[in-house]
């Protein structure tokens, strides 16, 4: 009797196999068609195909449909519905869905925020060798975003991902070596990792590499290379690089001195709210560098930068109140601003990173 039962089950499996195979093939065909439409950005035509594949239990279809719901592509945005489909795909071991589900728990999108669950899912993906999950884990540990800050763990996951040539991981690992986060500070290694990312056109890595060349940290000081890398980053309209380029044009480092170009880049960055560019413009109007001396504009730019807690601007604005230039003399206001600047370590607290303290490079009474 037992043998007969086994024979019946075996026969049923043989009968069902062609049906299952046909269903799988159909779902795969729908997914391929959907990918073509996604390339064409025809999302309204994509959604029905993904829905059909998802209803067949296809994990890729469920994950991709979740993406459509999450971003509102071809269908009304619905984060809870996105989570539902991510979960269905994740239950089948789809790594991309697990990663997307982790993001939902990390940010509280479509579900109640649960960073422990997010960490668990990302570690599961990492254990399966997923580079993006390792990079995200490293980023979260590095900056304490959603997870408790832990530099050692950050380096561990970023190193794993960088070994897989993940570009953002190389950049973040470069930051770790540059600043000594979780590793011994090593500018040479920082430069190596920034270069790996910069060669893959990661803009922020190009900026960081330019900074190392400007300062001669980990590489031989080379203003031409600094100028080259800053220019690549500035082309993407990033204000930090625009400010750095303005400084190089001001000093004639790596390029011919050109106050017109200096002002162009400082203004581009200042209009985007970059405080160091605003401070540098204030210095230009104070000293008459490339512009007619104008104390009213000097004060305006110092105030803009000081409002963003730029220590250099706070100190210099305080000095103007102290001596009564561009503003009515006010010792109380001067003291307040000096105190704010001192609490940040005054101008030495980071002005070198983006530009200059004084446009003329002098250390007179009104500088630094």
TAKA-V474748 format. One record per pair of residues at least 24 apart in sequence whose C-alpha atoms are under 10 Angstrom apart, sorted by sequence separation. I is the first residue (numbers start at 1). J is the second residue. If there is no record, write none. Layout:
i=I j=J
i=I j=J
This chain:
i=29 j=53
i=30 j=54
i=44 j=68
i=61 j=85
i=62 j=86
i=63 j=87
i=80 j=104
i=97 j=121
i=98 j=122
i=99 j=123
i=133 j=157
i=134 j=158
i=135 j=159
i=152 j=176
i=169 j=193
i=170 j=194
i=171 j=195
i=188 j=212
i=205 j=229
i=206 j=230
i=207 j=231
i=224 j=248
i=241 j=265
i=242 j=266
i=243 j=267
i=277 j=301
i=278 j=302
i=279 j=303
i=281 j=305
i=313 j=337
i=314 j=338
i=315 j=339
i=27 j=52
i=28 j=53
i=43 j=68
i=60 j=85
i=61 j=86
i=62 j=87
i=63 j=88
i=64 j=89
i=79 j=104
i=98 j=123
i=99 j=124
i=133 j=158
i=134 j=159
i=135 j=160
i=136 j=161
i=151 j=176
i=168 j=193
i=169 j=194
i=170 j=195
i=171 j=196
i=172 j=197
i=187 j=212
i=204 j=229
i=205 j=230
i=206 j=231
i=207 j=232
i=208 j=233
i=223 j=248
i=240 j=265
i=241 j=266
i=242 j=267
i=243 j=268
i=244 j=269
i=259 j=284
i=276 j=301
i=277 j=302
i=278 j=303
i=279 j=304
i=280 j=305
i=295 j=320
i=313 j=338
i=314 j=339
i=315 j=340
i=316 j=341
i=26 j=52
i=27 j=53
i=47 j=73
i=48 j=74
i=59 j=85
i=60 j=86
i=62 j=88
i=63 j=89
i=83 j=109
i=84 j=110
i=95 j=121
i=98 j=124
i=99 j=125
i=131 j=157
i=132 j=158
i=134 j=160
i=135 j=161
i=155 j=181
i=156 j=182
i=167 j=193
i=168 j=194
i=170 j=196
i=171 j=197
i=191 j=217
i=192 j=218
i=203 j=229
i=204 j=230
i=206 j=232
i=207 j=233
i=227 j=253
i=228 j=254
i=239 j=265
i=240 j=266
i=242 j=268
i=243 j=269
i=263 j=289
i=275 j=301
i=276 j=302
i=278 j=304
i=279 j=305
i=299 j=325
i=300 j=326
i=311 j=337
i=312 j=338
i=314 j=340
i=315 j=341
i=26 j=53
i=27 j=54
i=31 j=58
i=34 j=61
i=46 j=73
i=47 j=74
i=48 j=75
i=59 j=86
i=62 j=89
i=63 j=90
i=82 j=109
i=83 j=110
i=84 j=111
i=95 j=122
i=98 j=125
i=99 j=126
i=119 j=146
i=131 j=158
i=134 j=161
i=135 j=162
i=154 j=181
i=155 j=182
i=167 j=194
i=170 j=197
i=171 j=198
i=190 j=217
i=191 j=218
i=192 j=219
i=203 j=230
i=206 j=233
i=207 j=234
i=226 j=253
i=227 j=254
i=228 j=255
i=239 j=266
i=242 j=269
i=243 j=270
i=262 j=289
i=263 j=290
i=275 j=302
i=278 j=305
i=279 j=306
i=298 j=325
i=299 j=326
i=311 j=338
i=314 j=341
i=315 j=342
i=27 j=55
i=30 j=58
i=46 j=74
i=47 j=75
i=59 j=87
i=61 j=89
i=62 j=90
i=82 j=110
i=83 j=111
i=97 j=125
i=118 j=146
i=119 j=147
i=133 j=161
i=134 j=162
i=154 j=182
i=155 j=183
i=168 j=196
i=169 j=197
i=170 j=198
i=190 j=218
i=191 j=219
i=204 j=232
i=205 j=233
i=206 j=234
i=226 j=254
i=227 j=255
i=237 j=265
i=239 j=267
i=241 j=269
i=242 j=270
i=262 j=290
i=263 j=291
i=275 j=303
i=276 j=304
i=277 j=305
i=278 j=306
i=298 j=326
i=299 j=327
i=311 j=339
i=313 j=341
i=314 j=342
i=24 j=53
i=27 j=56
i=31 j=60
i=35 j=64
i=43 j=72
i=44 j=73
i=45 j=74
i=46 j=75
i=59 j=88
i=60 j=89
i=79 j=108
i=80 j=109
i=81 j=110
i=82 j=111
i=95 j=124
i=96 j=125
i=118 j=147
i=131 j=160
i=132 j=161
i=139 j=168
i=151 j=180
i=152 j=181
i=153 j=182
i=167 j=196
i=168 j=197
i=187 j=216
i=188 j=217
i=189 j=218
i=190 j=219
i=203 j=232
i=204 j=233
i=223 j=252
i=224 j=253
i=225 j=254
i=239 j=268
i=240 j=269
i=260 j=289
i=261 j=290
i=275 j=304
i=276 j=305
i=296 j=325
i=297 j=326
i=311 j=340
i=312 j=341
i=23 j=53
i=26 j=56
i=27 j=57
i=28 j=58
i=31 j=61
i=34 j=64
i=43 j=73
i=44 j=74
i=58 j=88
i=59 j=89
i=60 j=90
i=67 j=97
i=70 j=100
i=79 j=109
i=80 j=110
i=95 j=125
i=103 j=133
i=115 j=145
i=116 j=146
i=130 j=160
i=131 j=161
i=139 j=169
i=142 j=172
i=151 j=181
i=152 j=182
i=166 j=196
i=167 j=197
i=168 j=198
i=175 j=205
i=178 j=208
i=187 j=217
i=188 j=218
i=189 j=219
i=202 j=232
i=203 j=233
i=204 j=234
i=211 j=241
i=214 j=244
i=223 j=253
i=224 j=254
i=238 j=268
i=239 j=269
i=240 j=270
i=247 j=277
i=259 j=289
i=260 j=290
i=274 j=304
i=275 j=305
i=276 j=306
i=283 j=313
i=295 j=325
i=296 j=326
i=310 j=340
i=311 j=341
i=312 j=342
i=314 j=344
i=316 j=346
i=27 j=58
i=30 j=61
i=42 j=73
i=43 j=74
i=44 j=75
i=54 j=85
i=57 j=88
i=58 j=89
i=59 j=90
i=63 j=94
i=66 j=97
i=78 j=109
i=79 j=110
i=80 j=111
i=90 j=121
i=93 j=124
i=94 j=125
i=95 j=126
i=99 j=130
i=102 j=133
i=115 j=146
i=116 j=147
i=126 j=157
i=129 j=160
i=130 j=161
i=131 j=162
i=135 j=166
i=138 j=169
i=142 j=173
i=150 j=181
i=151 j=182
i=152 j=183
i=162 j=193
i=165 j=196
i=166 j=197
i=167 j=198
i=171 j=202
i=174 j=205
i=186 j=217
i=187 j=218
i=188 j=219
i=198 j=229
i=201 j=232
i=202 j=233
i=203 j=234
i=207 j=238
i=210 j=241
i=222 j=253
i=223 j=254
i=224 j=255
i=234 j=265
i=237 j=268
i=238 j=269
i=239 j=270
i=243 j=274
i=246 j=277
i=259 j=290
i=260 j=291
i=270 j=301
i=273 j=304
i=274 j=305
i=275 j=306
i=279 j=310
i=282 j=313
i=295 j=326
i=296 j=327
i=306 j=337
i=309 j=340
i=310 j=341
i=311 j=342
i=315 j=346
i=316 j=347
i=24 j=56
i=26 j=58
i=27 j=59
i=28 j=60
i=41 j=73
i=42 j=74
i=43 j=75
i=57 j=89
i=59 j=91
i=60 j=92
i=62 j=94
i=63 j=95
i=64 j=96
i=78 j=110
i=79 j=111
i=93 j=125
i=114 j=146
i=115 j=147
i=129 j=161
i=131 j=163
i=132 j=164
i=134 j=166
i=135 j=167
i=136 j=168
i=150 j=182
i=151 j=183
i=165 j=197
i=167 j=199
i=168 j=200
i=170 j=202
i=171 j=203
i=186 j=218
i=187 j=219
i=201 j=233
i=203 j=235
i=204 j=236
i=222 j=254
i=223 j=255
i=237 j=269
i=239 j=271
i=240 j=272
i=242 j=274
i=243 j=275
i=244 j=276
i=258 j=290
i=259 j=291
i=273 j=305
i=275 j=307
i=276 j=308
i=278 j=310
i=279 j=311
i=280 j=312
i=294 j=326
i=295 j=327
i=309 j=341
i=311 j=343
i=312 j=344
i=314 j=346
i=315 j=347
i=23 j=56
i=24 j=57
i=27 j=60
i=28 j=61
i=31 j=64
i=41 j=74
i=59 j=92
i=63 j=96
i=64 j=97
i=67 j=100
i=95 j=128
i=99 j=132
i=100 j=133
i=103 j=136
i=113 j=146
i=115 j=148
i=131 j=164
i=135 j=168
i=136 j=169
i=139 j=172
i=142 j=175
i=167 j=200
i=171 j=204
i=172 j=205
i=175 j=208
i=203 j=236
i=207 j=240
i=208 j=241
i=211 j=244
i=239 j=272
i=243 j=276
i=244 j=277
i=247 j=280
i=275 j=308
i=279 j=312
i=280 j=313
i=283 j=316
i=311 j=344
i=312 j=345
i=313 j=346
i=314 j=347
i=23 j=57
i=24 j=58
i=27 j=61
i=54 j=88
i=58 j=92
i=59 j=93
i=60 j=94
i=63 j=97
i=66 j=100
i=70 j=104
i=95 j=129
i=96 j=130
i=99 j=133
i=106 j=140
i=123 j=157
i=126 j=160
i=130 j=164
i=131 j=165
i=132 j=166
i=135 j=169
i=138 j=172
i=139 j=173
i=142 j=176
i=162 j=196
i=166 j=200
i=167 j=201
i=168 j=202
i=171 j=205
i=174 j=208
i=178 j=212
i=198 j=232
i=204 j=238
i=207 j=241
i=210 j=244
i=214 j=248
i=234 j=268
i=238 j=272
i=239 j=273
i=240 j=274
i=243 j=277
i=246 j=280
i=250 j=284
i=270 j=304
i=274 j=308
i=275 j=309
i=276 j=310
i=279 j=313
i=282 j=316
i=306 j=340
i=310 j=344
i=311 j=345
i=312 j=346
i=313 j=347
i=23 j=58
i=38 j=73
i=54 j=89
i=57 j=92
i=59 j=94
i=60 j=95
i=62 j=97
i=63 j=98
i=66 j=101
i=95 j=130
i=98 j=133
i=126 j=161
i=129 j=164
i=131 j=166
i=132 j=167
i=134 j=169
i=135 j=170
i=138 j=173
i=162 j=197
i=167 j=202
i=170 j=205
i=171 j=206
i=174 j=209
i=198 j=233
i=203 j=238
i=206 j=241
i=207 j=242
i=234 j=269
i=237 j=272
i=239 j=274
i=240 j=275
i=242 j=277
i=243 j=278
i=246 j=281
i=270 j=305
i=273 j=308
i=275 j=310
i=276 j=311
i=278 j=313
i=279 j=314
i=282 j=317
i=306 j=341
i=309 j=344
i=311 j=346
i=312 j=347
i=58 j=94
i=59 j=95
i=60 j=96
i=96 j=132
i=131 j=167
i=132 j=168
i=168 j=204
i=204 j=240
i=238 j=274
i=239 j=275
i=240 j=276
i=274 j=310
i=275 j=311
i=276 j=312
i=310 j=346
i=311 j=347
i=312 j=348
i=59 j=96
i=60 j=97
i=63 j=100
i=96 j=133
i=99 j=136
i=132 j=169
i=135 j=172
i=168 j=205
i=171 j=208
i=204 j=241
i=207 j=244
i=239 j=276
i=240 j=277
i=243 j=280
i=275 j=312
i=276 j=313
i=279 j=316
i=310 j=347
i=311 j=348
i=312 j=349
i=59 j=97
i=63 j=101
i=95 j=133
i=107 j=145
i=131 j=169
i=135 j=173
i=167 j=205
i=171 j=209
i=203 j=241
i=239 j=277
i=275 j=313
i=279 j=317
i=311 j=349
i=312 j=350
i=313 j=351
i=70 j=109
i=106 j=145
i=107 j=146
i=142 j=181
i=178 j=217
i=214 j=253
i=250 j=289
i=286 j=325
i=310 j=349
i=311 j=350
i=312 j=351
i=70 j=110
i=106 j=146
i=142 j=182
i=178 j=218
i=214 j=254
i=250 j=290
i=286 j=326
i=310 j=350
i=311 j=351
i=105 j=146
i=106 j=147
i=310 j=351
i=316 j=357
i=323 j=366
i=312 j=356
i=313 j=357
i=312 j=357
i=312 j=358
i=319 j=365
i=320 j=366
i=319 j=366
i=318 j=366
i=319 j=367
i=316 j=365
i=317 j=366
i=319 j=368
i=316 j=366
i=315 j=366
i=316 j=367
i=315 j=367
i=316 j=368
i=315 j=368
i=312 j=367
i=313 j=368
i=312 j=368
i=311 j=368
i=289 j=358
i=290 j=359
i=289 j=359
i=287 j=358
i=288 j=359
i=289 j=360
i=279 j=351
i=286 j=358
i=287 j=359
i=288 j=360
i=283 j=356
i=286 j=359
i=287 j=360
i=276 j=350
i=280 j=354
i=283 j=357
i=284 j=358
i=285 j=359
i=276 j=351
i=280 j=355
i=283 j=358
i=284 j=359
i=276 j=352
i=279 j=355
i=280 j=356
i=282 j=358
i=283 j=359
i=284 j=360
i=276 j=353
i=277 j=354
i=279 j=356
i=280 j=357
i=281 j=358
i=282 j=359
i=283 j=360
i=276 j=354
i=277 j=355
i=279 j=357
i=280 j=358
i=281 j=359
i=275 j=354
i=276 j=355
i=277 j=356
i=279 j=358
i=280 j=359
i=287 j=366
i=274 j=354
i=276 j=356
i=279 j=359
i=286 j=366
i=276 j=357
i=283 j=366
i=283 j=367
i=266 j=355
i=250 j=355
i=251 j=356
i=250 j=356
i=247 j=354
i=248 j=355
i=244 j=352
i=246 j=354
i=247 j=355
i=248 j=356
i=251 j=359
i=244 j=353
i=245 j=354
i=246 j=355
i=247 j=356
i=250 j=359
i=251 j=360
i=243 j=353
i=244 j=354
i=245 j=355
i=246 j=356
i=250 j=360
i=251 j=361
i=243 j=354
i=244 j=355
i=250 j=361
i=242 j=354
i=243 j=355
i=244 j=356
i=247 j=359
i=240 j=353
i=241 j=354
i=242 j=355
i=243 j=356
i=240 j=354
i=241 j=355
i=239 j=354
i=240 j=355
i=215 j=352
i=215 j=353
i=214 j=353
i=211 j=352
i=211 j=353
i=211 j=354
i=208 j=353
